[in-house]
């Protein structure tokens, strides 16, 4: 995991949010979707989740692994909805 900067993952996720005009994406989609981190960078589930956890620790995204949903949310949109 040390060879790839976490911001590469963050950039790809943010690009997806902007391109699709959404504020959420499933982790499975990040893993298998065209031009998304998993497929583009050939990441396995464990490595992708490590990057997602690091981005969540930096408060850049919100990761929700409740009831098998496994979703990633854009941080800014989550707080705008709550406030």
Gaussian input, Z-matrix of N, CA and C with variables (Angstrom, degrees):
# hf/3-21g

backbone

0 1
 N
 C     1     B1
 C     2     B2     1     A1
 N     3     B3     2     A2     1     D1
 C     4     B4     3     A3     2     D2
 C     5     B5     4     A4     3     D3
 N     6     B6     5     A5     4     D4
 C     7     B7     6     A6     5     D5
 C     8     B8     7     A7     6     D6
 N     9     B9     8     A8     7     D7
 C    10    B10     9     A9     8     D8
 C    11    B11    10    A10     9     D9
 N    12    B12    11    A11    10    D10
 C    13    B13    12    A12    11    D11
 C    14    B14    13    A13    12    D12
 N    15    B15    14    A14    13    D13
 C    16    B16    15    A15    14    D14
 C    17    B17    16    A16    15    D15
 N    18    B18    17    A17    16    D16
 C    19    B19    18    A18    17    D17
 C    20    B20    19    A19    18    D18
 N    21    B21    20    A20    19    D19
 C    22    B22    21    A21    20    D20
 C    23    B23    22    A22    21    D21
 N    24    B24    23    A23    22    D22
 C    25    B25    24    A24    23    D23
 C    26    B26    25    A25    24    D24
 N    27    B27    26    A26    25    D25
 C    28    B28    27    A27    26    D26
 C    29    B29    28    A28    27    D27
 N    30    B30    29    A29    28    D28
 C    31    B31    30    A30    29    D29
 C    32    B32    31    A31    30    D30
 N    33    B33    32    A32    31    D31
 C    34    B34    33    A33    32    D32
 C    35    B35    34    A34    33    D33
 N    36    B36    35    A35    34    D34
 C    37    B37    36    A36    35    D35
 C    38    B38    37    A37    36    D36
 N    39    B39    38    A38    37    D37
 C    40    B40    39    A39    38    D38
 C    41    B41    40    A40    39    D39
 N    42    B42    41    A41    40    D40
 C    43    B43    42    A42    41    D41
 C    44    B44    43    A43    42    D42
 N    45    B45    44    A44    43    D43
 C    46    B46    45    A45    44    D44
 C    47    B47    46    A46    45    D45
 N    48    B48    47    A47    46    D46
 C    49    B49    48    A48    47    D47
 C    50    B50    49    A49    48    D48
 N    51    B51    50    A50    49    D49
 C    52    B52    51    A51    50    D50
 C    53    B53    52    A52    51    D51
 N    54    B54    53    A53    52    D52
 C    55    B55    54    A54    53    D53
 C    56    B56    55    A55    54    D54
 N    57    B57    56    A56    55    D55
 C    58    B58    57    A57    56    D56
 C    59    B59    58    A58    57    D57
 N    60    B60    59    A59    58    D58
 C    61    B61    60    A60    59    D59
 C    62    B62    61    A61    60    D60
 N    63    B63    62    A62    61    D61
 C    64    B64    63    A63    62    D62
 C    65    B65    64    A64    63    D63
 N    66    B66    65    A65    64    D64
 C    67    B67    66    A66    65    D65
 C    68    B68    67    A67    66    D66
 N    69    B69    68    A68    67    D67
 C    70    B70    69    A69    68    D68
 C    71    B71    70    A70    69    D69
 N    72    B72    71    A71    70    D70
 C    73    B73    72    A72    71    D71
 C    74    B74    73    A73    72    D72
 N    75    B75    74    A74    73    D73
 C    76    B76    75    A75    74    D74
 C    77    B77    76    A76    75    D75
 N    78    B78    77    A77    76    D76
 C    79    B79    78    A78    77    D77
 C    80    B80    79    A79    78    D78
 N    81    B81    80    A80    79    D79
 C    82    B82    81    A81    80    D80
 C    83    B83    82    A82    81    D81
 N    84    B84    83    A83    82    D82
 C    85    B85    84    A84    83    D83
 C    86    B86    85    A85    84    D84
 N    87    B87    86    A86    85    D85
 C    88    B88    87    A87    86    D86
 C    89    B89    88    A88    87    D87
 N    90    B90    89    A89    88    D88
 C    91    B91    90    A90    89    D89
 C    92    B92    91    A91    90    D90
 N    93    B93    92    A92    91    D91
 C    94    B94    93    A93    92    D92
 C    95    B95    94    A94    93    D93
 N    96    B96    95    A95    94    D94
 C    97    B97    96    A96    95    D95
 C    98    B98    97    A97    96    D96
 N    99    B99    98    A98    97    D97
 C   100   B100    99    A99    98    D98
 C   101   B101   100   A100    99    D99
 N   102   B102   101   A101   100   D100
 C   103   B103   102   A102   101   D101
 C   104   B104   103   A103   102   D102
 N   105   B105   104   A104   103   D103
 C   106   B106   105   A105   104   D104
 C   107   B107   106   A106   105   D105
 N   108   B108   107   A107   106   D106
 C   109   B109   108   A108   107   D107
 C   110   B110   109   A109   108   D108
 N   111   B111   110   A110   109   D109
 C   112   B112   111   A111   110   D110
 C   113   B113   112   A112   111   D111
 N   114   B114   113   A113   112   D112
 C   115   B115   114   A114   113   D113
 C   116   B116   115   A115   114   D114
 N   117   B117   116   A116   115   D115
 C   118   B118   117   A117   116   D116
 C   119   B119   118   A118   117   D117
 N   120   B120   119   A119   118   D118
 C   121   B121   120   A120   119   D119
 C   122   B122   121   A121   120   D120
 N   123   B123   122   A122   121   D121
 C   124   B124   123   A123   122   D122
 C   125   B125   124   A124   123   D123
 N   126   B126   125   A125   124   D124
 C   127   B127   126   A126   125   D125
 C   128   B128   127   A127   126   D126
 N   129   B129   128   A128   127   D127
 C   130   B130   129   A129   128   D128
 C   131   B131   130   A130   129   D129
 N   132   B132   131   A131   130   D130
 C   133   B133   132   A132   131   D131
 C   134   B134   133   A133   132   D132
 N   135   B135   134   A134   133   D133
 C   136   B136   135   A135   134   D134
 C   137   B137   136   A136   135   D135
 N   138   B138   137   A137   136   D136
 C   139   B139   138   A138   137   D137
 C   140   B140   139   A139   138   D138
 N   141   B141   140   A140   139   D139
 C   142   B142   141   A141   140   D140
 C   143   B143   142   A142   141   D141
 N   144   B144   143   A143   142   D142
 C   145   B145   144   A144   143   D143
 C   146   B146   145   A145   144   D144
 N   147   B147   146   A146   145   D145
 C   148   B148   147   A147   146   D146
 C   149   B149   148   A148   147   D147
 N   150   B150   149   A149   148   D148
 C   151   B151   150   A150   149   D149
 C   152   B152   151   A151   150   D150
 N   153   B153   152   A152   151   D151
 C   154   B154   153   A153   152   D152
 C   155   B155   154   A154   153   D153
 N   156   B156   155   A155   154   D154
 C   157   B157   156   A156   155   D155
 C   158   B158   157   A157   156   D156
 N   159   B159   158   A158   157   D157
 C   160   B160   159   A159   158   D158
 C   161   B161   160   A160   159   D159
 N   162   B162   161   A161   160   D160
 C   163   B163   162   A162   161   D161
 C   164   B164   163   A163   162   D162
 N   165   B165   164   A164   163   D163
 C   166   B166   165   A165   164   D164
 C   167   B167   166   A166   165   D165
 N   168   B168   167   A167   166   D166
 C   169   B169   168   A168   167   D167
 C   170   B170   169   A169   168   D168
 N   171   B171   170   A170   169   D169
 C   172   B172   171   A171   170   D170
 C   173   B173   172   A172   171   D171
 N   174   B174   173   A173   172   D172
 C   175   B175   174   A174   173   D173
 C   176   B176   175   A175   174   D174
 N   177   B177   176   A176   175   D175
 C   178   B178   177   A177   176   D176
 C   179   B179   178   A178   177   D177
 N   180   B180   179   A179   178   D178
 C   181   B181   180   A180   179   D179
 C   182   B182   181   A181   180   D180
 N   183   B183   182   A182   181   D181
 C   184   B184   183   A183   182   D182
 C   185   B185   184   A184   183   D183
 N   186   B186   185   A185   184   D184
 C   187   B187   186   A186   185   D185
 C   188   B188   187   A187   186   D186
 N   189   B189   188   A188   187   D187
 C   190   B190   189   A189   188   D188
 C   191   B191   190   A190   189   D189
 N   192   B192   191   A191   190   D190
 C   193   B193   192   A192   191   D191
 C   194   B194   193   A193   192   D192
 N   195   B195   194   A194   193   D193
 C   196   B196   195   A195   194   D194
 C   197   B197   196   A196   195   D195
 N   198   B198   197   A197   196   D196
 C   199   B199   198   A198   197   D197
 C   200   B200   199   A199   198   D198
 N   201   B201   200   A200   199   D199
 C   202   B202   201   A201   200   D200
 C   203   B203   202   A202   201   D201
 N   204   B204   203   A203   202   D202
 C   205   B205   204   A204   203   D203
 C   206   B206   205   A205   204   D204
 N   207   B207   206   A206   205   D205
 C   208   B208   207   A207   206   D206
 C   209   B209   208   A208   207   D207
 N   210   B210   209   A209   208   D208
 C   211   B211   210   A210   209   D209
 C   212   B212   211   A211   210   D210
 N   213   B213   212   A212   211   D211
 C   214   B214   213   A213   212   D212
 C   215   B215   214   A214   213   D213
 N   216   B216   215   A215   214   D214
 C   217   B217   216   A216   215   D215
 C   218   B218   217   A217   216   D216
 N   219   B219   218   A218   217   D217
 C   220   B220   219   A219   218   D218
 C   221   B221   220   A220   219   D219
 N   222   B222   221   A221   220   D220
 C   223   B223   222   A222   221   D221
 C   224   B224   223   A223   222   D222
 N   225   B225   224   A224   223   D223
 C   226   B226   225   A225   224   D224
 C   227   B227   226   A226   225   D225
 N   228   B228   227   A227   226   D226
 C   229   B229   228   A228   227   D227
 C   230   B230   229   A229   228   D228
 N   231   B231   230   A230   229   D229
 C   232   B232   231   A231   230   D230
 C   233   B233   232   A232   231   D231
 N   234   B234   233   A233   232   D232
 C   235   B235   234   A234   233   D233
 C   236   B236   235   A235   234   D234
 N   237   B237   236   A236   235   D235
 C   238   B238   237   A237   236   D236
 C   239   B239   238   A238   237   D237
 N   240   B240   239   A239   238   D238
 C   241   B241   240   A240   239   D239
 C   242   B242   241   A241   240   D240
 N   243   B243   242   A242   241   D241
 C   244   B244   243   A243   242   D242
 C   245   B245   244   A244   243   D243
 N   246   B246   245   A245   244   D244
 C   247   B247   246   A246   245   D245
 C   248   B248   247   A247   246   D246

   B1=1.4502
   B2=1.5245
   B3=1.3140
   B4=1.4572
   B5=1.5243
   B6=1.3131
   B7=1.4603
   B8=1.5242
   B9=1.3394
   B10=1.4549
   B11=1.5236
   B12=1.3074
   B13=1.4633
   B14=1.5223
   B15=1.3050
   B16=1.4592
   B17=1.5309
   B18=1.3148
   B19=1.4625
   B20=1.5305
   B21=1.3268
   B22=1.4650
   B23=1.5286
   B24=1.3164
   B25=1.4625
   B26=1.5283
   B27=1.3178
   B28=1.4643
   B29=1.5267
   B30=1.3365
   B31=1.4522
   B32=1.5327
   B33=1.3146
   B34=1.4673
   B35=1.5288
   B36=1.3197
   B37=1.4686
   B38=1.5291
   B39=1.3269
   B40=1.4612
   B41=1.5280
   B42=1.3067
   B43=1.4700
   B44=1.5241
   B45=1.3221
   B46=1.4612
   B47=1.5283
   B48=1.3333
   B49=1.4661
   B50=1.5317
   B51=1.3184
   B52=1.4676
   B53=1.5341
   B54=1.3125
   B55=1.4649
   B56=1.5283
   B57=1.3143
   B58=1.4669
   B59=1.5246
   B60=1.3367
   B61=1.4579
   B62=1.5304
   B63=1.3147
   B64=1.4493
   B65=1.5180
   B66=1.3126
   B67=1.4636
   B68=1.5288
   B69=1.3380
   B70=1.4600
   B71=1.5280
   B72=1.3330
   B73=1.4620
   B74=1.5294
   B75=1.3182
   B76=1.4530
   B77=1.5214
   B78=1.3261
   B79=1.4617
   B80=1.5239
   B81=1.3323
   B82=1.4688
   B83=1.5226
   B84=1.3265
   B85=1.4667
   B86=1.5311
   B87=1.3324
   B88=1.4721
   B89=1.5200
   B90=1.3082
   B91=1.4598
   B92=1.5250
   B93=1.3474
   B94=1.4631
   B95=1.5319
   B96=1.3296
   B97=1.4550
   B98=1.5203
   B99=1.3159
   B100=1.4665
   B101=1.5260
   B102=1.3235
   B103=1.4729
   B104=1.5236
   B105=1.3097
   B106=1.4596
   B107=1.5246
   B108=1.3300
   B109=1.4654
   B110=1.5300
   B111=1.3214
   B112=1.4575
   B113=1.5117
   B114=1.3119
   B115=1.4688
   B116=1.5322
   B117=1.3103
   B118=1.4633
   B119=1.5289
   B120=1.3412
   B121=1.4674
   B122=1.5232
   B123=1.3214
   B124=1.4623
   B125=1.5321
   B126=1.3411
   B127=1.4579
   B128=1.5224
   B129=1.3081
   B130=1.4606
   B131=1.5278
   B132=1.3286
   B133=1.4648
   B134=1.5323
   B135=1.3113
   B136=1.4608
   B137=1.5266
   B138=1.3065
   B139=1.4664
   B140=1.5236
   B141=1.3206
   B142=1.4608
   B143=1.5240
   B144=1.3178
   B145=1.4621
   B146=1.5210
   B147=1.3115
   B148=1.4693
   B149=1.5264
   B150=1.3198
   B151=1.4639
   B152=1.5294
   B153=1.3183
   B154=1.4668
   B155=1.5219
   B156=1.3264
   B157=1.4650
   B158=1.5212
   B159=1.3259
   B160=1.4646
   B161=1.5332
   B162=1.3154
   B163=1.4689
   B164=1.5229
   B165=1.3157
   B166=1.4632
   B167=1.5244
   B168=1.3275
   B169=1.4684
   B170=1.5254
   B171=1.3217
   B172=1.4760
   B173=1.5320
   B174=1.3227
   B175=1.4684
   B176=1.5239
   B177=1.3117
   B178=1.4628
   B179=1.5232
   B180=1.3368
   B181=1.4581
   B182=1.5231
   B183=1.3167
   B184=1.4660
   B185=1.5244
   B186=1.3231
   B187=1.4555
   B188=1.5206
   B189=1.3205
   B190=1.4580
   B191=1.5228
   B192=1.3197
   B193=1.4719
   B194=1.5250
   B195=1.3116
   B196=1.4518
   B197=1.5245
   B198=1.3148
   B199=1.4733
   B200=1.5258
   B201=1.3145
   B202=1.4509
   B203=1.5165
   B204=1.3352
   B205=1.4617
   B206=1.5220
   B207=1.3178
   B208=1.4635
   B209=1.5331
   B210=1.3184
   B211=1.4641
   B212=1.5188
   B213=1.3296
   B214=1.4560
   B215=1.5192
   B216=1.3245
   B217=1.4620
   B218=1.5185
   B219=1.3020
   B220=1.4580
   B221=1.5258
   B222=1.2871
   B223=1.4702
   B224=1.5205
   B225=1.3166
   B226=1.4630
   B227=1.5225
   B228=1.3100
   B229=1.4642
   B230=1.5253
   B231=1.3180
   B232=1.4688
   B233=1.5195
   B234=1.3265
   B235=1.4730
   B236=1.5144
   B237=1.3166
   B238=1.4530
   B239=1.5249
   B240=1.3217
   B241=1.4630
   B242=1.5203
   B243=1.3284
   B244=1.4562
   B245=1.5142
   B246=1.3180
   B247=1.4618
   B248=1.4970
   A1=111.78
   A2=118.64
   A3=122.04
   A4=114.30
   A5=118.39
   A6=119.89
   A7=114.10
   A8=117.92
   A9=121.48
   A10=109.56
   A11=116.49
   A12=120.38
   A13=109.69
   A14=116.73
   A15=122.66
   A16=111.73
   A17=117.22
   A18=120.32
   A19=112.49
   A20=117.40
   A21=120.30
   A22=108.96
   A23=116.36
   A24=121.69
   A25=109.71
   A26=115.95
   A27=121.24
   A28=110.46
   A29=117.21
   A30=121.35
   A31=110.69
   A32=117.12
   A33=120.71
   A34=111.64
   A35=116.75
   A36=120.27
   A37=109.91
   A38=117.47
   A39=120.91
   A40=110.56
   A41=116.47
   A42=120.55
   A43=109.92
   A44=117.45
   A45=121.49
   A46=110.33
   A47=117.20
   A48=120.90
   A49=110.75
   A50=116.50
   A51=120.40
   A52=111.44
   A53=115.86
   A54=120.49
   A55=111.56
   A56=117.07
   A57=121.88
   A58=112.63
   A59=116.34
   A60=121.83
   A61=111.15
   A62=114.98
   A63=122.39
   A64=109.29
   A65=116.64
   A66=120.08
   A67=111.42
   A68=116.85
   A69=119.66
   A70=110.68
   A71=114.35
   A72=120.87
   A73=107.44
   A74=115.80
   A75=120.83
   A76=111.26
   A77=115.52
   A78=119.79
   A79=110.36
   A80=117.96
   A81=120.18
   A82=111.45
   A83=116.10
   A84=119.95
   A85=110.32
   A86=117.24
   A87=120.15
   A88=111.01
   A89=115.91
   A90=120.86
   A91=112.31
   A92=116.92
   A93=120.18
   A94=114.84
   A95=117.58
   A96=120.45
   A97=113.70
   A98=114.86
   A99=122.27
   A100=110.13
   A101=116.79
   A102=124.21
   A103=113.38
   A104=116.64
   A105=121.80
   A106=108.69
   A107=118.20
   A108=121.52
   A109=116.56
   A110=117.35
   A111=119.47
   A112=113.57
   A113=115.29
   A114=120.37
   A115=111.11
   A116=116.48
   A117=121.07
   A118=112.08
   A119=116.35
   A120=120.93
   A121=112.17
   A122=116.71
   A123=123.37
   A124=111.70
   A125=115.40
   A126=121.17
   A127=109.52
   A128=116.40
   A129=119.42
   A130=108.32
   A131=117.11
   A132=122.02
   A133=111.73
   A134=117.40
   A135=120.90
   A136=111.10
   A137=117.04
   A138=120.93
   A139=111.06
   A140=117.52
   A141=120.15
   A142=110.33
   A143=117.65
   A144=120.41
   A145=112.28
   A146=117.83
   A147=120.54
   A148=110.33
   A149=116.54
   A150=120.22
   A151=111.14
   A152=116.85
   A153=120.31
   A154=111.03
   A155=117.08
   A156=120.17
   A157=111.42
   A158=116.34
   A159=119.95
   A160=110.62
   A161=117.18
   A162=120.62
   A163=111.17
   A164=117.99
   A165=121.51
   A166=110.54
   A167=117.27
   A168=121.24
   A169=111.28
   A170=116.38
   A171=121.45
   A172=111.82
   A173=117.43
   A174=123.64
   A175=113.33
   A176=117.36
   A177=121.65
   A178=111.83
   A179=116.76
   A180=123.40
   A181=108.37
   A182=115.16
   A183=121.64
   A184=106.76
   A185=116.45
   A186=121.74
   A187=107.80
   A188=116.06
   A189=121.54
   A190=108.69
   A191=114.86
   A192=120.34
   A193=109.42
   A194=117.00
   A195=122.80
   A196=110.64
   A197=116.04
   A198=123.13
   A199=113.10
   A200=116.67
   A201=120.27
   A202=115.62
   A203=118.10
   A204=120.24
   A205=112.09
   A206=118.00
   A207=123.18
   A208=112.00
   A209=115.62
   A210=121.98
   A211=111.08
   A212=114.77
   A213=123.13
   A214=107.00
   A215=115.97
   A216=121.67
   A217=110.03
   A218=115.18
   A219=121.55
   A220=107.54
   A221=117.04
   A222=122.70
   A223=112.36
   A224=119.24
   A225=122.05
   A226=112.12
   A227=116.97
   A228=120.65
   A229=111.70
   A230=117.49
   A231=120.95
   A232=109.24
   A233=117.02
   A234=120.28
   A235=111.64
   A236=119.58
   A237=120.91
   A238=110.76
   A239=116.44
   A240=120.72
   A241=110.37
   A242=117.06
   A243=121.80
   A244=110.96
   A245=117.66
   A246=121.61
   A247=108.87
   D1=-21.72
   D2=-176.00
   D3=-68.31
   D4=-18.36
   D5=-173.89
   D6=-82.11
   D7=-12.40
   D8=-177.39
   D9=-119.99
   D10=127.94
   D11=179.06
   D12=-70.02
   D13=135.65
   D14=-177.93
   D15=-59.80
   D16=-25.06
   D17=-179.01
   D18=-69.75
   D19=-20.61
   D20=173.73
   D21=-64.48
   D22=-44.41
   D23=177.74
   D24=-63.05
   D25=-46.19
   D26=-178.77
   D27=-60.96
   D28=-42.73
   D29=178.86
   D30=-59.88
   D31=-46.68
   D32=-179.11
   D33=-63.16
   D34=-38.25
   D35=178.31
   D36=-68.35
   D37=-44.87
   D38=179.70
   D39=-62.97
   D40=-40.15
   D41=177.74
   D42=-60.71
   D43=-42.20
   D44=177.57
   D45=-61.34
   D46=-46.69
   D47=179.85
   D48=-57.07
   D49=-44.65
   D50=-178.79
   D51=-69.42
   D52=-44.76
   D53=-177.22
   D54=-63.83
   D55=-39.55
   D56=-177.30
   D57=-94.38
   D58=-2.48
   D59=-178.89
   D60=51.93
   D61=53.26
   D62=-178.89
   D63=-136.34
   D64=168.69
   D65=177.19
   D66=-123.94
   D67=14.93
   D68=178.05
   D69=-148.99
   D70=155.72
   D71=177.59
   D72=-156.26
   D73=143.85
   D74=177.50
   D75=-75.80
   D76=145.33
   D77=178.31
   D78=-61.95
   D79=-37.49
   D80=176.67
   D81=-59.42
   D82=-38.56
   D83=178.87
   D84=-68.53
   D85=-39.60
   D86=176.22
   D87=-62.20
   D88=-30.36
   D89=-178.57
   D90=-78.22
   D91=-37.42
   D92=-170.75
   D93=-116.10
   D94=-12.86
   D95=-175.14
   D96=-71.18
   D97=147.75
   D98=178.90
   D99=-60.16
   D100=133.26
   D101=179.57
   D102=61.50
   D103=25.92
   D104=175.70
   D105=-113.47
   D106=161.72
   D107=-168.56
   D108=-50.43
   D109=-47.40
   D110=-175.63
   D111=-58.47
   D112=-51.16
   D113=-176.96
   D114=-76.54
   D115=-45.47
   D116=-176.51
   D117=-63.40
   D118=-40.62
   D119=-176.10
   D120=-104.31
   D121=6.23
   D122=179.06
   D123=54.19
   D124=52.29
   D125=179.41
   D126=-94.67
   D127=143.40
   D128=171.87
   D129=-87.57
   D130=171.61
   D131=-175.47
   D132=-59.52
   D133=-43.25
   D134=-178.43
   D135=-61.59
   D136=-47.76
   D137=-178.97
   D138=-65.18
   D139=-44.18
   D140=177.63
   D141=-59.09
   D142=-44.60
   D143=179.41
   D144=-63.88
   D145=-33.19
   D146=175.97
   D147=-64.15
   D148=-44.00
   D149=176.77
   D150=-63.46
   D151=-43.06
   D152=179.51
   D153=-63.02
   D154=-40.61
   D155=177.77
   D156=-64.03
   D157=-39.16
   D158=178.10
   D159=-64.25
   D160=-43.24
   D161=177.48
   D162=-64.84
   D163=-37.13
   D164=176.65
   D165=-66.41
   D166=-39.72
   D167=177.27
   D168=-62.90
   D169=-29.88
   D170=178.14
   D171=-86.76
   D172=5.17
   D173=-179.18
   D174=60.17
   D175=34.08
   D176=177.98
   D177=-95.00
   D178=-27.93
   D179=177.59
   D180=-141.73
   D181=169.02
   D182=171.93
   D183=-118.28
   D184=128.23
   D185=178.18
   D186=-109.88
   D187=127.10
   D188=-179.77
   D189=-122.00
   D190=114.66
   D191=179.41
   D192=-113.66
   D193=50.46
   D194=-177.64
   D195=-99.20
   D196=133.22
   D197=174.93
   D198=52.76
   D199=35.23
   D200=176.22
   D201=75.26
   D202=7.46
   D203=-178.78
   D204=-74.44
   D205=-38.78
   D206=176.15
   D207=47.13
   D208=72.09
   D209=-176.41
   D210=-116.92
   D211=152.89
   D212=172.74
   D213=-117.68
   D214=132.31
   D215=-178.61
   D216=-119.77
   D217=145.68
   D218=176.09
   D219=-71.38
   D220=125.51
   D221=-173.88
   D222=-57.72
   D223=-48.98
   D224=-175.90
   D225=-59.48
   D226=-41.88
   D227=-177.29
   D228=-70.75
   D229=-33.01
   D230=177.09
   D231=-60.98
   D232=-48.28
   D233=-176.36
   D234=-71.30
   D235=-34.23
   D236=177.53
   D237=-64.85
   D238=-35.01
   D239=178.98
   D240=-68.91
   D241=-42.09
   D242=-178.02
   D243=-70.07
   D244=-40.51
   D245=-177.66
   D246=-80.28

